[in-house]
Amino acid sequence: MSDRTSPDSTKIGNWLFRHRTAIPIPFAAALLLTPIGEAAVSPLIVVGGVVVTMLGELIRLWGVHHIGAISRTRTDRLGPLIDTGPFAFVRNPLYLGNIALWVGFAMTARLAWMAPLIALLLGAEYHAIVKWEEQMLLSRLGEAYREYTARVPRWNPASNRRARRARGNELSRFASPAVSAVGFSWQQTLFSERGTLIAMAAGYVLLWLKLKIWN
């Protein structure tokens, strides 16, 4: 990870972080308002979309189960640095889960052509946010966070597979007392994730209504 980040890109990442819940709204509008078109769509694409959406939410649930409600904050407040669950394999599992959710919705909406566009736009947004987050975490947590970034990849869990194999597949634990693994009950996890679950249910209902009207 490069420590050098321009002030402008930091401001952009900070702004996107604080507004990250509202930013996908245009994607939702596009999925609901874009005509399906005349061409037949394979049912496998729709089923695959549901599977991708569920996979994205499972990743989110797994991540929230380890990090808790701090994932919902809109400020630069920090919780403990977590290296358990999905955070042992990739530094930003919640953002990856979000991308999978929206890609899955695009496929379910029979707008598969929109899926890569959504993935690209969300990927760019989250990359800007992550650059700001990393700069903040490095300034506050110092060497503990630097060591974490050295052994856990930002986006691709497979990129450090060789390094994990060389260590005997054992993930090291931080020596810093500021870094701890916090476990949350599944009841707490579901409560924290209720907004996303409700939005998913509403999204599927609206897609169903769209398909009924369009057909």
C-alpha positions in Angstrom: 0.0 0.0 0.0 1.3 3.4 -0.9 1.2 5.9 1.9 1.1 8.8 -0.6 -2.5 10.0 -1.3 -3.3 13.4 -2.7 -5.4 15.8 -0.6 -8.0 15.9 -3.4 -8.4 12.1 -3.6 -8.6 12.0 0.2 -11.4 14.5 0.3 -13.2 12.5 -2.4 -12.8 9.3 -0.5 -14.1 10.9 2.7 -17.1 12.4 0.9 -17.9 9.1 -0.7 -17.6 7.3 2.6 -20.1 9.6 4.3 -22.6 9.3 1.5 -22.0 5.7 0.5 -25.5 4.6 1.4 -27.1 7.0 -1.0 -24.7 6.6 -3.9 -26.2 3.3 -5.1 -29.7 4.9 -5.4 -29.1 5.7 -9.1 -28.2 2.1 -9.7 -31.5 1.0 -8.2 -33.4 3.6 -10.3 -31.7 2.3 -13.4 -32.5 -1.3 -12.7 -36.2 -0.5 -12.0 -36.7 2.0 -14.9 -34.6 0.5 -17.7 -36.7 -1.5 -20.2 -35.8 -5.2 -20.3 -35.9 -5.3 -24.1 -37.2 -7.7 -26.6 -34.5 -10.4 -26.5 -35.2 -13.5 -24.5 -33.2 -13.8 -21.3 -32.1 -17.2 -20.1 -33.6 -18.3 -16.8 -30.2 -19.3 -15.7 -29.1 -15.7 -15.7 -32.0 -14.8 -13.4 -31.3 -17.7 -11.1 -27.6 -16.9 -11.2 -28.4 -13.4 -10.2 -30.3 -14.6 -7.2 -27.4 -16.8 -6.2 -24.9 -13.9 -6.6 -27.1 -11.6 -4.5 -27.4 -14.2 -1.8 -23.6 -14.8 -1.9 -23.0 -11.1 -1.5 -25.3 -10.9 1.5 -23.7 -14.0 3.1 -20.3 -12.3 2.8 -21.8 -9.2 4.4 -23.4 -11.2 7.3 -20.1 -13.0 7.9 -18.2 -9.7 8.0 -20.8 -7.9 10.2 -20.7 -10.9 12.5 -17.1 -10.1 13.2 -16.9 -6.3 13.0 -20.4 -5.4 14.4 -22.3 -2.2 14.1 -19.2 0.0 13.6 -19.6 -1.0 9.9 -22.6 1.3 9.8 -20.8 4.5 11.0 -20.8 7.6 8.9 -18.0 9.2 10.8 -14.3 8.4 11.1 -14.9 6.7 14.5 -12.8 3.5 14.7 -13.5 0.2 16.4 -10.9 -2.4 17.0 -8.9 -3.7 14.0 -10.4 -7.1 13.1 -8.4 -9.9 11.5 -10.9 -12.8 12.0 -13.6 -14.2 9.7 -13.5 -12.7 6.2 -11.1 -10.0 7.4 -8.4 -12.7 7.6 -8.5 -13.2 3.9 -9.4 -9.7 2.4 -9.4 -6.3 4.0 -12.7 -5.1 2.5 -15.2 -8.0 2.5 -18.2 -5.8 3.1 -17.5 -3.7 0.0 -17.0 -6.9 -2.1 -20.3 -8.2 -0.7 -22.0 -4.9 -1.8 -20.7 -5.2 -5.3 -21.9 -8.8 -5.5 -25.4 -7.7 -4.3 -25.8 -5.1 -7.0 -24.3 -7.3 -9.7 -26.8 -10.0 -8.7 -29.7 -7.6 -8.8 -28.7 -6.5 -12.3 -28.7 -10.2 -13.4 -32.1 -10.8 -11.7 -33.5 -7.8 -13.4 -32.6 -9.4 -16.7 -30.2 -6.5 -17.4 -27.0 -8.6 -17.4 -25.3 -6.1 -19.6 -25.6 -3.6 -16.8 -23.8 -5.9 -14.3 -20.2 -5.2 -15.4 -20.9 -1.5 -15.5 -22.3 -1.5 -12.0 -19.2 -3.5 -10.8 -16.9 -1.0 -12.5 -18.6 2.1 -11.0 -18.9 0.6 -7.5 -15.4 -0.7 -7.7 -14.1 2.8 -8.5 -16.2 4.3 -5.7 -15.0 1.8 -3.1 -11.4 2.1 -4.2 -11.5 5.8 -3.5 -13.1 5.2 -0.1 -10.6 2.5 0.8 -7.7 4.8 0.0 -9.0 7.3 2.5 -9.8 4.7 5.1 -6.3 3.2 4.8 -4.6 6.6 5.2 -6.7 7.2 8.3 -6.1 3.7 9.8 -2.4 3.9 9.2 -2.2 7.3 10.9 -4.1 6.1 13.9 -3.0 2.5 14.3 0.5 2.7 12.9 2.6 -0.4 12.6 -0.2 -2.9 13.6 -2.2 -1.8 10.6 0.8 -1.7 8.3 1.6 -5.3 9.2 -2.0 -6.2 8.5 -2.0 -4.6 5.1 1.3 -6.5 4.4 -0.3 -9.9 4.9 -3.9 -9.4 3.9 -4.8 -8.2 0.4 -7.0 -5.2 -0.2 -9.4 -6.9 -2.7 -8.2 -10.3 -4.0 -8.2 -13.1 -1.4 -6.3 -15.4 -3.7 -3.4 -13.0 -4.2 -1.7 -14.0 -0.9 -2.5 -17.7 -1.1 1.1 -18.5 -1.7 2.3 -16.5 1.3 -0.3 -18.3 3.5 0.8 -21.7 2.2 4.4 -20.8 3.0 3.4 -20.0 6.6 1.6 -23.3 6.8 -1.8 -21.7 6.3 -1.6 -20.1 9.7 -2.7 -16.5 9.9 -0.6 -14.6 12.4 -2.1 -12.6 15.2 -1.2 -9.0 16.0 0.8 -8.4 19.1 -0.7 -5.0 19.6 -3.3 -4.7 22.4 -5.2 -2.3 20.2 -6.0 -5.1 17.8 -8.6 -7.7 18.9 -11.1 -10.1 17.5 -14.6 -9.1 18.5 -17.4 -11.7 18.2 -21.0 -10.6 17.9 -24.0 -12.9 18.3 -26.1 -13.7 15.2 -29.0 -11.8 16.8 -26.8 -8.7 17.0 -25.6 -9.4 13.5 -29.1 -9.6 12.0 -30.2 -6.5 13.9 -27.2 -4.5 12.6 -27.9 -5.8 9.0 -31.6 -5.3 9.1 -31.5 -2.3 6.8 -29.7 -4.2 4.1 -32.0 -7.2 4.4 -35.1 -5.0 4.2 -33.7 -3.2 1.2 -33.0 -6.6 -0.5 -36.6 -7.8 0.1 -38.0 -4.5 -1.1 -35.8 -4.7 -4.2 -37.0 -8.1 -5.1 -40.6 -7.1 -4.7 -40.1 -4.1 -6.9 -38.3 -6.2 -9.6 -41.2 -8.7 -9.5 -43.7 -5.9 -10.0 -41.6 -4.5 -12.9 -41.5 -7.8 -14.6 -45.2 -8.3 -14.1 -46.0 -4.9 -15.6 -43.5 -5.3 -18.4 -44.8 -8.6 -19.4 
